[in-house]
């Protein structure tokens, strides 16, 4: 038992000696103006970025751009060979010509219907002449009255036949005109589809990425290139959900590009996207630059600090003096639990637990 106690005392003494032997750094609790910043990582993005996609299928026969080219709206950037759309346009043009011919006076169906109508009209005239004669014969008692009445019925039937044939002629004419409209619409659709063989730029911008080459077979919806407005670059930033509540529009930011970490660029928060990004497990905000950016390649990695809060004459200590669990060592090396406020890149605000000019220590390892 004495041996165990003796061992414990030796170990305690060694621990005390080791603790006392550690080097420390000291500082005073002081008052400073402090600015709280939220760190964010992200990338440069070009505004109005969109995918130039194929609207039809076929083999690409022409590519009229290179990555990095600036293109104007309407420029033909690629051509797709789709024989079916060409064939449909040609056949549609011929069918439209036929449909228009069927509306002319010389159209066979209209001529046939007109002939039947003219014949029916002649029959009406003949029946009316016969009816007039029958009337005189009835008045002179040369024929029976029933024969005259039958003749009147024949006249009525002939007139009804003329009316029916006139309506039939008009129906044929309407149907022929309707067919012109249908064929014209089909031709216009075919021309639109054929126009899809030429892939054109939808906005002024810069080719940031080429996805397809000459000879590639594409289907509708395949991406041929990525285009964006290279004259307007913004920072796309990922914000941790624990800091999202601090972010507001128009807050100032300072950005460092990974390609040149010695230089910074100023900007402001311009947009807070309303959804959580599952892929990055973060919220997304966008920031525009308030000064020119001399490196404007979309996709460039960056880091940013967002200024979210500031306080005048705050009680602070250097961040490196704050230990785990918000503990600080006093000048006797005793841990003190403190409450903290806003945090900057260098200092942390102390709201309770320490006094101004109080000495605090940091162990050096």
Backbone torsions as a table, in degrees:
resi	resn	phi	psi	omega
1	UNK	NA	-43.9	178.4
2	UNK	-61.2	-37.2	179.8
3	UNK	-63.6	-42.3	-179.9
4	UNK	-63.8	-46.3	179.8
5	UNK	-61.2	-41.7	-179.2
6	UNK	-63.2	-39.5	179.2
7	UNK	-65.5	-42.5	179.2
8	UNK	-61.5	-42.8	-179.9
9	UNK	-63.9	-38.8	178.9
10	UNK	-64.3	-44.9	-179.6
11	UNK	-63.5	-42.3	179.0
12	UNK	-61.8	-41.2	180.0
13	UNK	-64.5	-42.4	178.6
14	UNK	-62.5	-42.5	179.7
15	UNK	-62.3	-40.5	179.6
16	UNK	-65.5	-42.8	178.9
17	UNK	-63.0	-38.4	-179.4
18	UNK	-67.0	-41.7	180.0
19	UNK	-65.1	-43.1	-179.0
20	UNK	-69.9	-24.5	-177.9
21	UNK	-81.8	-11.2	-180.0
22	UNK	-67.8	140.1	176.0
23	UNK	-79.0	147.6	-179.8
24	UNK	-133.2	161.0	173.1
25	UNK	-121.3	143.0	-178.1
26	UNK	-122.4	156.5	175.2
27	UNK	-150.8	167.2	177.4
28	UNK	-105.1	146.1	171.4
29	UNK	-71.0	126.7	-175.1
30	UNK	-136.4	176.0	179.1
31	UNK	-110.0	133.3	-179.7
32	UNK	-146.7	158.9	167.0
33	UNK	-78.6	128.6	-172.3
34	UNK	-128.5	142.6	178.9
35	UNK	-121.2	127.0	179.0
36	UNK	-88.1	136.1	179.9
37	UNK	-128.1	146.6	174.2
38	UNK	-109.1	128.0	179.4
39	UNK	-82.5	142.6	177.2
40	UNK	-146.0	144.5	172.1
41	UNK	-108.5	163.4	-179.5
42	UNK	176.4	-158.3	-178.2
43	UNK	-141.7	159.2	170.6
44	UNK	-76.7	140.4	177.1
45	UNK	-132.5	143.1	173.8
46	UNK	-91.2	141.8	-177.4
47	UNK	-71.1	157.3	178.2
48	UNK	56.2	34.8	179.3
49	UNK	-70.7	133.0	177.9
50	UNK	-148.0	160.1	179.3
51	UNK	-93.4	123.8	174.0
52	UNK	-81.0	111.4	-171.4
53	UNK	-115.1	153.2	174.5
54	UNK	-72.4	135.9	177.5
55	UNK	-102.2	0.9	177.6
56	UNK	-149.1	-180.0	-179.7
57	UNK	-118.2	152.9	-179.4
58	UNK	153.5	-173.2	179.4
59	UNK	-91.4	137.6	176.2
60	UNK	-75.4	121.5	-179.2
61	UNK	-102.1	-20.2	179.9
62	UNK	-143.5	141.0	170.2
63	UNK	-126.8	117.0	-174.6
64	UNK	-107.3	37.0	179.7
65	UNK	-156.1	162.8	171.1
66	UNK	-128.5	157.6	175.6
67	UNK	-58.7	133.9	-179.4
68	UNK	97.2	-13.1	179.1
69	UNK	-68.8	143.8	170.0
70	UNK	-93.4	132.8	-175.1
71	UNK	-125.2	150.2	178.7
72	UNK	-99.9	152.5	179.4
73	UNK	-57.9	135.8	179.3
74	UNK	92.9	-12.6	-179.3
75	UNK	-67.5	135.4	177.3
76	UNK	-76.9	115.0	-175.6
77	UNK	-97.8	-26.9	-179.5
78	UNK	-154.7	155.8	178.4
79	UNK	-127.4	131.6	179.3
80	UNK	-109.8	132.9	177.5
81	UNK	-86.6	109.3	177.7
82	UNK	-128.9	89.6	-175.5
83	UNK	-58.7	-32.1	-176.2
84	UNK	-61.5	-41.9	-179.3
85	UNK	-67.0	-34.6	177.1
86	UNK	-66.0	-43.8	178.8
87	UNK	-62.9	-43.3	-179.8
88	UNK	-62.5	-37.7	179.3
89	UNK	-66.7	-43.3	179.6
90	UNK	-64.2	-47.3	-179.5
91	UNK	-66.0	-35.9	178.1
92	UNK	-64.1	-37.1	178.3
93	UNK	-65.1	-42.4	179.0
94	UNK	-66.8	-41.2	179.1
95	UNK	-64.8	-33.8	177.6
96	UNK	-67.4	-39.6	177.6
97	UNK	-62.0	-41.7	178.7
98	UNK	-64.3	-43.6	-179.4
99	UNK	-62.5	-39.8	178.1
100	UNK	-66.6	-38.2	178.5
101	UNK	-62.9	-33.1	-179.4
102	UNK	-71.1	-10.1	177.2
103	UNK	-96.7	-7.9	-178.4
104	UNK	-77.0	165.4	-178.7
105	UNK	-61.8	-31.1	-176.6
106	UNK	-87.1	5.0	179.3
107	UNK	-60.6	132.7	-175.4
108	UNK	-54.0	-47.3	-178.0
109	UNK	-63.8	-41.2	179.9
110	UNK	-68.4	-38.4	178.3
111	UNK	-64.3	-41.7	179.5
112	UNK	-64.0	-44.9	179.8
113	UNK	-64.9	-37.5	178.9
114	UNK	-65.9	-38.0	178.8
115	UNK	-64.0	-45.3	177.6
116	UNK	-60.1	-39.5	-178.8
117	UNK	-66.7	-43.4	179.4
118	UNK	-64.1	-39.2	178.3
119	UNK	-64.3	-40.0	179.5
120	UNK	-65.1	-36.9	179.3
121	UNK	-67.1	-40.3	177.0
122	UNK	-62.7	-39.5	178.7
123	UNK	-64.0	-37.2	177.5
124	UNK	-61.9	-43.5	-180.0
125	UNK	-62.4	-42.4	179.8
126	UNK	-65.2	-42.6	-179.0
127	UNK	-66.3	-36.2	179.0
128	UNK	-67.0	-38.1	176.5
129	UNK	-64.6	-43.5	178.1
130	UNK	-62.8	-39.9	179.6
131	UNK	-63.2	-38.9	178.7
132	UNK	-64.2	-39.9	178.3
133	UNK	-66.4	-42.6	-179.9
134	UNK	-62.0	-32.6	-179.8
135	UNK	-65.4	-43.6	178.9
136	UNK	-64.8	-38.7	-179.7
137	UNK	-66.8	-36.3	178.0
138	UNK	-66.7	-41.0	-179.0
139	UNK	-64.8	-28.3	178.1
140	UNK	-95.2	7.8	179.2
141	UNK	59.9	31.2	179.4
142	UNK	-86.3	-24.2	176.5
143	UNK	-132.6	166.8	178.7
144	UNK	-75.2	149.6	-178.6
145	UNK	-61.9	-31.7	-177.5
146	UNK	-64.0	-31.8	178.1
147	UNK	-66.4	-39.2	178.1
148	UNK	-65.2	-41.5	179.4
149	UNK	-63.8	-39.1	177.1
150	UNK	-63.5	-36.1	179.0
151	UNK	-67.0	-37.7	177.2
152	UNK	-63.3	-37.8	177.3
153	UNK	-64.2	-40.0	179.0
154	UNK	-63.2	-39.7	177.3
155	UNK	-61.5	-45.2	179.6
156	UNK	-60.6	-42.5	179.5
157	UNK	-65.4	-38.5	179.1
158	UNK	-65.4	-42.2	177.8
159	UNK	-63.3	-40.7	177.6
160	UNK	-62.6	-37.7	178.2
161	UNK	-64.3	-40.5	177.4
162	UNK	-62.0	-44.0	179.8
163	UNK	-61.5	-41.2	-179.6
164	UNK	-65.9	-41.9	-179.5
165	UNK	-69.7	-34.6	175.0
166	UNK	-62.9	-42.2	177.7
167	UNK	-65.4	-38.6	178.1
168	UNK	-62.7	-41.1	178.6
169	UNK	-62.8	-44.7	179.0
170	UNK	-63.6	-38.9	178.2
171	UNK	-63.1	-42.2	178.4
172	UNK	-63.2	-38.8	179.5
173	UNK	-66.6	-42.4	177.6
174	UNK	-63.3	-43.9	179.9
175	UNK	-62.6	-38.9	179.3
176	UNK	-65.2	-41.4	178.3
177	UNK	-67.8	-37.6	176.0
178	UNK	-62.1	-39.7	179.8
179	UNK	-65.0	-34.0	175.8
180	UNK	-62.6	-43.4	179.9
181	UNK	-63.0	-44.7	-179.0
182	UNK	-62.4	-48.2	-178.2
183	UNK	-66.7	-34.3	177.9
184	UNK	-66.2	-41.3	178.3
185	UNK	-65.2	-41.7	179.1
186	UNK	-65.0	-36.8	178.2
187	UNK	-66.5	-42.2	178.4
188	UNK	-62.6	-40.8	176.8
189	UNK	-61.9	-42.0	179.4
190	UNK	-64.3	-37.6	179.3
191	UNK	-68.4	-36.5	176.6
192	UNK	-64.0	-45.6	179.4
193	UNK	-63.8	-37.3	177.7
194	UNK	-67.6	-34.6	178.4
195	UNK	-65.0	-26.1	177.4
196	UNK	-64.8	-16.1	177.9
197	UNK	-67.1	-21.9	176.5
198	UNK	-101.4	113.4	-177.6
199	UNK	-88.0	117.6	-174.2
200	UNK	-113.9	152.7	175.6
201	UNK	-70.2	133.7	-178.1
202	UNK	-88.9	-26.4	178.1
203	UNK	-141.4	162.9	171.7
204	UNK	-67.4	138.5	180.0
205	UNK	178.8	-162.6	-176.3
206	UNK	-126.3	139.9	176.6
207	UNK	-76.1	109.7	-179.2
208	UNK	-92.2	-26.1	-178.8
209	UNK	-154.8	133.3	175.1
210	UNK	-102.6	125.2	-174.3
211	UNK	-102.9	-24.2	-175.8
212	UNK	-128.5	158.2	179.6
213	UNK	-122.6	166.6	174.0
214	UNK	-59.6	134.0	-178.6
215	UNK	98.0	-16.2	178.3
216	UNK	-70.1	142.3	174.5
217	UNK	-92.9	127.7	-177.8
218	UNK	-120.9	152.3	173.1
219	UNK	-113.9	164.6	-179.8
220	UNK	-57.7	126.9	-179.9
221	UNK	100.3	-11.9	177.4
222	UNK	-67.9	140.4	-179.2
223	UNK	-84.1	126.7	179.2
224	UNK	-97.5	-37.8	179.9
225	UNK	-158.2	162.5	175.0
226	UNK	-113.5	124.7	-176.9
227	UNK	-121.8	145.3	177.6
228	UNK	-152.4	164.6	178.1
229	UNK	-80.5	100.6	-175.8
230	UNK	-75.1	-5.4	-179.9
231	UNK	-89.5	-3.3	178.0
232	UNK	-136.9	104.0	-177.9
233	UNK	-109.0	138.5	176.5
234	UNK	-133.5	165.1	178.0
235	UNK	-97.2	125.4	176.2
236	UNK	-98.7	112.4	-168.4
237	UNK	-115.2	141.2	175.7
238	UNK	-98.6	124.7	-177.3
239	UNK	-115.6	128.5	176.2
240	UNK	-64.4	142.5	-175.0
241	UNK	-62.6	-25.2	179.3
242	UNK	-69.6	-21.3	-179.5
243	UNK	-104.9	-5.3	-171.9
244	UNK	-62.4	-33.0	-178.3
245	UNK	-66.1	-15.1	-179.2
246	UNK	-90.0	-11.8	-173.2
247	UNK	-84.8	132.0	178.1
248	UNK	-134.6	156.8	176.9
249	UNK	-63.5	147.8	176.2
250	UNK	71.4	7.3	172.9
251	UNK	-67.2	143.1	-178.4
252	UNK	-77.1	148.0	177.1
253	UNK	-134.6	159.1	171.4
254	UNK	-126.2	128.3	-173.7
255	UNK	-116.0	139.0	171.3
256	UNK	-119.9	127.0	175.4
257	UNK	-84.6	140.1	-178.7
258	UNK	-63.7	-23.6	-179.9
259	UNK	-75.4	-16.9	178.0
260	UNK	-154.9	84.4	-174.8
261	UNK	-74.5	-6.5	179.7
262	UNK	-84.1	-11.1	-176.5
263	UNK	-115.8	143.2	179.0
264	UNK	-120.5	156.6	179.6
265	UNK	-131.3	139.2	-178.8
266	UNK	-92.7	150.8	178.0
267	UNK	-163.0	-175.1	177.0
268	UNK	-138.7	153.5	176.5
269	UNK	-69.9	122.1	-175.8
270	UNK	-110.2	-21.8	-176.2
271	UNK	-155.3	138.3	174.8
272	UNK	-117.5	109.8	-178.0
273	UNK	-68.4	141.3	-171.1
274	UNK	-83.0	-1.5	-176.4
275	UNK	-120.9	156.9	178.1
276	UNK	-87.1	130.6	-179.0
277	UNK	-86.2	112.6	-176.4
278	UNK	-67.1	-35.8	-175.8
279	UNK	-64.0	-46.9	-179.0
280	UNK	-92.8	-5.7	-177.6
281	UNK	53.1	48.0	-179.6
282	UNK	-154.5	168.2	171.8
283	UNK	-89.1	153.1	-177.3
284	UNK	-114.4	131.4	171.5
285	UNK	-127.6	161.0	177.4
286	UNK	-121.9	144.3	179.8
287	UNK	-132.2	135.7	176.4
288	UNK	-98.9	152.6	-178.3
289	UNK	-88.0	140.4	178.8
290	UNK	-100.9	7.0	174.6
291	UNK	-146.4	158.1	-176.0
292	UNK	-60.0	142.8	175.6
293	UNK	-107.2	120.1	-174.4
294	UNK	-88.2	3.0	176.2
295	UNK	-135.0	101.8	-168.6
296	UNK	-120.5	52.4	177.9
297	UNK	-97.9	119.6	-178.7
298	UNK	-60.5	136.8	-179.6
299	UNK	97.5	-6.4	178.7
300	UNK	-62.9	129.9	179.7
301	UNK	-72.0	147.1	-178.3
302	UNK	-151.0	166.2	172.7
303	UNK	-127.6	147.4	-177.7
304	UNK	-141.2	149.3	170.0
305	UNK	-116.8	126.5	-178.1
306	UNK	-105.1	124.8	-179.9
307	UNK	-81.4	107.7	-172.7
308	UNK	-107.1	-18.6	-176.8
309	UNK	-161.6	154.1	174.6
310	UNK	-145.8	153.2	-179.5
311	UNK	-144.3	135.8	179.3
312	UNK	-89.7	140.7	172.9
313	UNK	54.6	44.6	180.0
314	UNK	-84.0	150.2	176.2
315	UNK	-81.6	119.3	-171.0
316	UNK	-136.5	160.8	166.6
317	UNK	-135.0	159.2	175.3
318	UNK	-60.4	144.8	-177.5
319	UNK	-58.3	-34.9	-175.9
320	UNK	-67.3	-14.9	-179.9
321	UNK	-88.0	-7.7	179.6
322	UNK	-92.0	120.1	-177.8
323	UNK	-92.9	-176.8	179.4
324	UNK	-62.0	139.9	-179.4
325	UNK	74.1	21.7	-179.7
326	UNK	58.1	44.3	179.4
327	UNK	-107.0	142.6	178.7
328	UNK	-129.7	141.0	177.6
329	UNK	-88.2	129.0	175.4
330	UNK	-81.8	-176.3	-175.3
331	UNK	-68.2	-14.3	174.8
332	UNK	-96.3	10.5	-179.8
333	UNK	67.4	23.2	176.4
334	UNK	-94.0	133.8	-178.9
335	UNK	-73.0	136.6	176.2
336	UNK	-121.4	129.1	176.7
337	UNK	-84.5	126.5	-177.8
338	UNK	-119.5	161.8	171.8
339	UNK	-105.2	139.2	-174.8
340	UNK	-114.6	158.4	175.7
341	UNK	-114.6	-125.7	-177.5
342	UNK	-76.3	156.2	-174.9
343	UNK	-126.5	129.7	174.5
344	UNK	-104.9	-174.1	179.7
345	UNK	-68.1	-24.9	-176.6
346	UNK	-115.9	-29.8	-172.0
347	UNK	-127.2	158.8	174.5
348	UNK	-127.2	136.6	180.0
349	UNK	-77.9	137.1	176.3
350	UNK	-107.0	115.8	-179.0
351	UNK	-94.0	-21.4	174.2
352	UNK	-162.6	154.2	177.4
353	UNK	110.5	-21.0	179.5
354	UNK	-135.5	158.0	178.9
355	UNK	-116.1	157.6	179.1
356	UNK	-61.2	139.7	-179.9
357	UNK	71.8	3.1	175.8
358	UNK	-69.2	139.9	179.4
359	UNK	-82.2	132.1	173.4
360	UNK	-128.6	154.2	-174.8
361	UNK	-116.5	159.7	172.7
362	UNK	-137.0	125.3	179.1
363	UNK	-74.9	138.5	178.4
364	UNK	-101.7	130.9	-176.9
365	UNK	-104.1	NA	NA
